[in-house]
Amino acid sequence: MDRKMEISALVLAGGRGERMGKEKLFLSVDSTLLVERVLRALHPFAGEILLSVALRQVPSALGTLSDIMSAYGIRLVEDRVAGRGPLEGIASGLAEAKFRWSFVCACDMPFLSPDVIRTLWNRGDHRASVILPRIGGYLEPLHAFYSSEALSAARRLLDRGERKISALYDELAVSIVEEETFAGLYGFRRSFYNVNLQKDLSVLCSSR
């Protein structure tokens, strides 16, 4: 992907990282923030990048990430309501996105592959409202494309107290791209890897 696509990239970073013991937005390896690796992967092809954070994170984010945000032209998006998880992050991001389609991922996915993302986009059915990969028998909601049509459904679910992203898939037309679609891409599974525990950071260290 050597040219910008007419899509937004929405990076979710509002979680508290309770299993990690530290907010993932500020995790680093060898003085490089994990989120910067994510942004570097997205920058070459995304028409814009949005970073979704919780209100409590805004002061620290504006300080710690100011240089990165400037370098990549990132807009900060705040969750409208605190404590409602990634579904709230998706809704808040879609409400601010410039383009109809947004690629949604998490800030702790350091091996995002532009080739995998492009394949997902090209092989998905754009008549649907969500384009979603299924890897190892499981859907990957935070490595997926969501259209602007998903916003109203997400808001309805949140207003009913629902926090699971998967609840969206009962409300919308979903295009599922199966694992076999990516089989020709070397190491494609790494694109879906995310860091949940301190020990997971060792994978990053060994990949240098």
Secondary structure, 3 states (H helix, E strand, C coil): CCCCEEEEEEEECCCCCCCCCCCHHHCEECCEEHHHHHHHHHCCCEEEEEEEECHHHHHHHHHHCHHHHHHHCEEEEECCCCCCHHHHHHHHHHHHCCCCEEEEEECCCCCCCHHHHHHHHHHCCCCCCEEEEEECCEECCCEEEEECCHHHHHHHHHHCCCCCHHHHHHCCCEEEEEHHHHCCCCCHHHHHCCCCCHHHHHHHHHCC
